[in-house]
């Protein structure tokens, strides 16, 4: 299984209930009740001709604006894509954020120069040498102070770009402890719903030392590694602390910080150690990709409500909806259910695949 295919499958990528009757839609975009906002995760275009690419970007962003999308999360490997797209986004009135892959960092130079930055599983295997699931599932450890500084530098570099609204974190988590049902069956990965050492992270020297200082116990010696609450909390807190540092970094530069997370508070903690309800964020986007969990479209309402209620208005909540899993009619239903459950709007993935047909059913669903 190739990483590009694997990551594609994985989705790379609350201010209370909103009364549907209070939402009005204009032909040039949206007129919002305060707090309502719609987003799109978008990938870089594949055109090799810069002049053609500029025209394609203008067409895509103009259409997204017409289809009710206010803000775009642009997948960003370096600032050159931002410099190309940002002037066009400004021209058409779409707010632009830099979407970055955070801790999944299969960079050969970094792995060679800083192998200690990478997570280690319960068998003592580094993700540099023994990555889980696919060959370049190499992950940085959020507990490592050097990794924290590295991530702050990445965010700060983007925050210096004038006119960029903010930074959006994806893969801000540990490797998957337990895969979603659809992933296990699609790729024939034999895995039950129990935590196993090969996919349980992180037992690097930094994590072991930090946890021992807090608890007096080296986690490798524990008989209940999979269920020990203090050890679980340590991993949750490691990601939370990193996010909070990045939030402060972004805000010092006048930018906002958002994040893509797993679909519900429970699943996020269980699968990837994300306790995102406790994070400092300006916005959260939950990847409510129902098919991966073997759920019907209606589950989107359930998942949204769980997240909205858990946040209790701490920061705005947006339901992430996967176009590949939804027909246009189902997307209309999904957006309606999301708003009914209290979301402040929705995020479509990928925005590059958004169409007039999808928009027609969104309008029908929320009218």
N, C-alpha and C positions, 0 to 999 in steps of 0.2 A: 504494500500500500504506500503510495507516494504522499509526501507531506501536503502538497498542494491540494490533493483530493481530500485528505483527512481534515485539514483546516477548513476547507470549504464546507464540509459536512458539519463541522463544529460551530460555524457561524462567524467566521472571520472573512461576531465578527463578534407630591401629594398635598394637594391643598384641599383635600376633602372631595366629596362627590361633585361632579359637574353635571348640572341639569342639561339634558340634551336640548331642551327647548331654548336654552339661552345661547346656543351656538349658531352664528350666522356665517355664511360663506359667500365671499365676493368672487366675481369672475376673474379678478387679478390675483387671487390668493386667498387669504383668510382674514376675517375680522374676528378677533378673539375676545372671549371673556378673559379677564385678567388671569394670566398664568397658563393659558392653553397655548400649546406650541407643538408643531409637528416636525419631524426630523427624517433624514435618510442617511444610512451608511453608504458611501460611494467609493468605488475602486477607481484607480487611475485608468485612463483610457489607453488603449493599445495602439493608437495611431502613431506611426513613426514620423509623420510629416507635421512639424510644429504648427504650420498655418492651418492645416486641416484640423489638428487637435484643438486649436483655439475655437474654431467654428463649432466643433462637436461639443466642447465644454459649454459654450454659450447656448447651444440648443438644449443640452441636457439640463442645465441649471434654470433656463427660462421655463422649460416644461415643468420641472419640479416645483418652481414657484407657482406656476399656474395650477398645479395639482395640489396646492395646499401645503407644500413643504416650506417651512421657514428657515431651517438650518440644515447644513450638510456637514457630515462627519467624514472627512476625506482621509483615506488610508495613506499614511505618510511614512516613507522610509528616510527621506531627507527633505530639506527645506526647498529644494528646487521645484517640486510639484506645487508647493504652496505659492511660490512666487509666480507660477504660471496661472494658477486657477483663481487666486485671491482677487485680482483686479476684475475678472469676469464676474465673480460672485458679487462683488460690490456693485457692479453695473446693473445686475438684474435683481438685486435686493435679497440675496440669500446669505445668511450669516454663515461663516466658515470656521470650522474647528479642525484641528489636526488630530487624526485618529492614529494612535500608535500601538503596536504590539509591544507590551511591556516586558514581562518576565520570561516569555518563551523566546530565547535569544541564541539561536544556533549559529553564532558568529565564530568562525574558525580561529580568528586572531584572538578574540577574547578567551575562548576555551584553551588556547595554547598558553597565553600569557597569564591568565587568571583562573586556573582550574578550580581553585578553592571557592570561587564565587558561585559555583553550581550546586544544585540540590543533590542530596544523597538519599537513597531509599533505605528501607528497614533491613535490607540485606547487606548494607554497606557499599552499594554500587552507586557511583556517581552518574548523573545523567549525561555527563560528557562521554563516558565509555559505554554505558548501558541505558540508553534512553528508553522510556516507556513507549510502547505502541508503534512508533515510527522512528526512523533513523535520526531525524533532526528534531526530536522532541527534547531539546536541551534547555533547561530552565535555570534561571538565576534564583538565588536564595534571598527572600525578602528580609531575613534576619541579619544578613551580612552588612555591616556598616559601609563597606566599600561599594556594595551594590546599591545601597540607599543613595550614596553620593553620586554614583554613576547615573542612576535614574533621575536624580534632581538636576544633574547637568543636562540630560536629554530634554527634560521638560523646560528648563530655563532657556535653552537655545531656541526652542520654538516660541517661547513667550516674548522673545525680543522682536518678533515679527510684527511690525505695525499693521493694525487692521485685522489681525487674526483674533477671533473671539475667545478661543480657549483651546485646551488640550483634552483629548478623550482617550482614556485608558482602556485597552482591551488586553486579555490574558494577564490580568492583574490578580494572580492566584497561584496555587500550586498545580502541578500536573494532576490529571483526573485520578482520584483515588478509586472511584467506581464509575464506569462508563454508563451512559444512558442506555436503556434497553435497545433502541434502534441501532446504536453503534455496535453493540455487542453482536447482534444478529447479522447486520450488514457485512461486517468484516470478520465474522466467525472468530471473535475473540472470546475464548472461554473464561468467563468471569462471573462469579456470583455477587451478591450484594454485601459481602463481608469484606473487611479491610485486610489486604494481604501485604506482607512486607515488600514485595516487588513494586507495588504501586503506592506505598505509603511514604511520604516525604515530610520533613527533611531531617536527616540524622547526620548532617555535616558537623564538623568540629565546632563551628560557631554556635549552631543551635544547641548542641549538647552542652557546651560550656555555659551559654546563657541560661538554659533551663536548669542546669544543676545549681547555678548561682541563686536562682529564684526558689527552687524546691528542695535542693540538697540531694537530688536524685539524677543520675545519668539515665536518659530515656532508653538507651540500648539495654539497660539492665531490667527494665520493667516487664512484668509478665502480662500486663494489661495495656500494652501500647495502643491497641486499637480503640479502647474505650476509656482510657484514663482522662478524666475531664480536664485536669490541670494541663496535661500535655496537648489535648485538643485546643484548649484556650490559648496556649502559647502560640500555636500555628495561626489561629484566627487573629490573634493580636499582632503577630508579625506582619501580616498583610495589612491590617488596619493601620498600624503605625506608619508603614511605608506610604499608604494612600494619604494619610494625614500630613506627612511631611511634604508630599507633592502638592497637596492642596495649598499649604502655606507658601510654597515656592511659586505657584501660579498666581496666587492672590497678591503677593508682593510685587508682581509685575503687572497687576491690573487685569489678569486673565481669569477665566473660570475653568473649573476642572469638572469633568464628568467621567462616567465609567460604564462599560458594558459588563453585565453580571449574569450569573445563572438565574433561572426563572423564578424561583421562590426563595425566601430566606432559608428554609429548611434544606432544599436541594443544593443551594449554594454552599452551605456549611458542610453538608454530607459529602458532596462530590469533589469540591475543590477548595475547601477551607476559606470561603469568602463569607465574612460576617458583615455584609455591606450595610446593614441597618445602622451599624455603629460608625460608619465612615464619615469623614468630613467631605462633602461633595456639594456642588451646585445643582447637579442633575444626576439621576441614575436611569439607565436604560436596561431593562431586563430582557434577556433573550428568551421570549416565551415561544420556543419552537416546539409546539405541541406534539408533532409527529415523532420527534426523538424520544419523547416520554411515552409513546404509544397512547396518546390521549386524543379525544375529538377536539374540534375547534372550540367548543363550548368551555373547555378547560381554561382557555385564555382568560375568561372572566374570573374563574376561581383563583388562578395564579396571580392575576392583577390585584384582586381584592386582598389576598394574603400579604402582598408586598405593601400596598397602600396602607393597610391597617397596621402593619408592623412599623412603618415609618412614622405614622401619626403626624404627618405634615412637616417632618424634619427638613426635607428638601423635595423638589418636584420629582415625580415618578412618570416614566414613559414606557409604554409596552412595546417591546421589540417584536416585530412580526416578519416572518420569513416568507417572501413571495413565492419561493419554490414549493412551499408547503400549503399554499393557499390559492384557490381559484379566485378570480376577481369577485365573485359573489361571496365567497368565504372571507375575503379581506374586508368587504363591507361589513359583514357580521362581526368579524374580529375587532374592527375599530369601534363599532357600536358597543360591543361587550366591554372593551377596555375602558371607554369613557363611562359606561354605566357603573363599572366597578371602582371608579374614582381616579383613573389615570389623568394626567395633565395633558395628554396627547399620545401620539404614537411615533414609532420609528420603523421605517421599512428597510428591509435588507434583501438584496442590494438595491439601492436607489437607482442604479443604472438600468434595472429591469422594470422600473415603474412605467405605467402606460395609461393612456386615456381610458382604456377599459377598466383598469383597476380603480382609477379616480372616479369613474361614473358610479361604481358600486359603493365607494366610500361615501360619496354625496348622498346616495340613496339610503345608506345605512344610518346616517346621522341626521337626516332631514326629518 
